[in-house]
Amino acid sequence: MNPLLLVRALVSGWWIVAGATALGVVGAVGWTAITPPTYEATTSYYVSVAGQADTSAGEIAQGSTAAQQKIKSYVELASSPRVLAPVVRELGLAESPSALGARVRATGGTGTVILSIAVDDRDAARAAEIAARVGATLSAVVSQIEPETADGRPSVKLEEVTPAAEPTAPKSPRVGSNLAAGAFIGLLVGAGLALLAASLDTRIRRPQDLQTGTPLVGEISFDADNASRPLIHRDDVNSERAEAYRSLRTNIQFLGSGLREGRTIAVTSARPSEGKTTTTANLGIALSKSGLETLIVDADLRRPRVASLLGLEDAVGLTDVLVGRAELDDVVQDWGVERLAVLPAGTIPPNPSELVASEVMRQVLLQVRSSYDVVLVDTPPVLAVTDAALVSTVTDTTLLVVAAGQTRQSDVRSAVDALARVGQRPDGMVLSKVKQGRLRDAYRSAYSSRDDQA
């Protein structure tokens, strides 16, 4: 995944990242709240090694070097049972020497003769008491195990430098560090989840996601007011949606024969609610405004919406023509003052697939094709029923409407395959419900002041 896609995935999944980070912080707060405080008390000793005779400068240097070497052994000796068993016994601790050894840490820095002893405990006073006793006991044990000098003096002495003091603040938990760690871990987890969600999200969001080889002939922006104002009118000439439909009108002229020679165009989608009927109606309005005699045929005989969308009567229509109950000229209705006519669906039949696949349907389309410059045929979703695939076999062009952020890539491929099974394929795709930020502001501003022209 290239960096741009990574950034896009993180931005689109910001709520996942933010939520995981917040949970990390909350978890850190909870962990800090339930973790008992631990105190650390320290003490330090100076290690000196005596010479075997009268001290000279060379012997002093030699003794210092020997002390540094011995400290390495004393670091391990400090947490041994030899030292800690007396401490446990003298202080009456309810733990074994080995358990206490896990809380005792002795260190000796490189190039120094200072031995530091640190003890952890839940009680600050007891931590200081244990540290003091461990240091004193270690000093006594060293005096016992190290040989004496010729004159009877201890060859090694541990002298207290820093007494063990009662700590005033706990060593852990560290609130600030815990919160930072929780936020960082949450951020990493959130970023991983956002990237995982992006990799699993196969919804079409941009033209590059339409990997079918079918040309994209239009991008229709999402409009929050679409439910209340689904149609473009003359007062919408400067709007982004109106310009998008004019662009779609222009682009479909390059899909085969010229529009003025007459063409039937089936409009479908993979799934319901992708905007195919709204696209059909507004494309019909845009075509009629350009001077083309346009007819919209509602061939969705299962859930017809064209008539209600355009505010027309739907009592009789295509179904009645197909079964011989009405003549075509009697059921076609003019819409507005434009060169736009509508053939509603009419009565919902019990056998829609048989009707749209009939010879009568083919004859009706041939008849209207000769009477109008463009015939737009609204059909059901191609993956829901077979009607759209059947209609595509008797029309010149098929447009597939795809809803951005809604339709999945697998649905588009399945829709193309469904058309391929009847020997057809979509001639163009229309990406609907596109976020307005995706459409070029510069393009819109350059043409927003012009009159609506063909």
Steps between C-alpha positions, in 0.01 A plus 500: 500500500653831396538788750207694354266205550634452853429863588156480339419184697607662827305818428184311405539281808583788736216400730654154540839651582347753739285237670789257545721778637230601746458138609876474545496804728200368693673164535813671628295696753330181617828311523655784696203514735507128586880467520621525863779757546854369532772691687873473446760567771872513421823495690861507381833371636862583432708189437865516605773237482792523746861424402702213656762738648561866554298691248679659208373687197529187287311293756222759513455480125518123510240488778261726306522273197440195718195666655347565159547136407354372829188718464384272217489212747334707771219595258399133484572440868254774603198298383628162617343299786825547701415871526122499483418212737616702805307802375178297471556355846591827672214703347244219524411516133232258379692395189791281402850633432459421131172698485670793670791466256263578214449845657864573575726648231869570552701692241856617465593749233799448271814671630355567845528337843147599606251215547130602487219290648132565413198329654136512380206466736135598526581687824742791486629462858552127462687551172747728680531258790571203275754695292687602816506144635612352166790746483607435859472123457693506172778697670517241779500204261778653291710543816440131578587355161792725404842415655663728754823689445826395664437732791146362560305777331211426250637494147171641363273748667154631397433841646157657475497812282128567456265376772168347394230767525125456490381590143242778481351407161422159347725359232198360320246535360613806306185675389651708222702214352204264519268745327756567227557127450125433492442775245789378283387137508142606428620714212694210349207260543258756357722563198526126442123457525441796267735351240335159542155653456620684190642181350173316567283786373445435130243775443542713190615847604681643198520433125822301545301238693293418188732234366275360228635667189169681450534875445376737768263745330384701800550588866192625685562669833318407817239754600357500852185664360451225241202353686310830492636631167600200289461671163706771331304799366577820320593674825768233554711596197792609720490203736757225511237232439361676194848531353562131574190397304594728212841335497333157502278611213806600299699187578235248395505650150834325453363157589423378150272682259407864537201575716312682227491180297280344764611277783352289777695503825432256782592633845554252782704443816640203688291546815199711605536858625803589288329791324415347162146642480608848609785483249260393224255783575764773523686376192169513315450861613855592392454335159167675439652837592758449228224479239476120473158339494531272801281221637542334837357146518445350845580131441536427871173311516562387857568825688429782252609848614532715189143633501498587869843662470383720213157563652299314233207259505596131498162331464574378147824463314745253349338191650164592351660549156681165519181305585292689241278694737615843378663668201847652535393852401227495765731428795806713419493822706681828435703643785531874550578733213812312390521245220459222751235227507449214742359149459412388856511138606125471546339206674748274683473159327549153649758408231734798445787296353281339234360838396835683462641201309204479263495587132243769577756677721753495218242644260406775748866604532543499122192720467609758758856492365373625168290772665756643747864601483581323826308238698610440860378171648504474879543135604519308830837428664680239295597281798148500644310362200569410136288782354789742445713240322206414275429865417869555417466254211245722324661842565795667330691604813514394865604732782591357841450739794739440791457674838828631642566382854217248473545255213765234547748400232365144509150632422628689196682191374189288559284750312741495204496119507118494510488711183771288341284188544251645251774615267504863616725728703460853638609763250562761769492547874363788704643557848223646715500643855856626463617729781499856372861557603606253232364711216732772380421842645700664227298329228175594668595864548620532141164392361253588772411837350422377150144450375364149462577419139485187293 
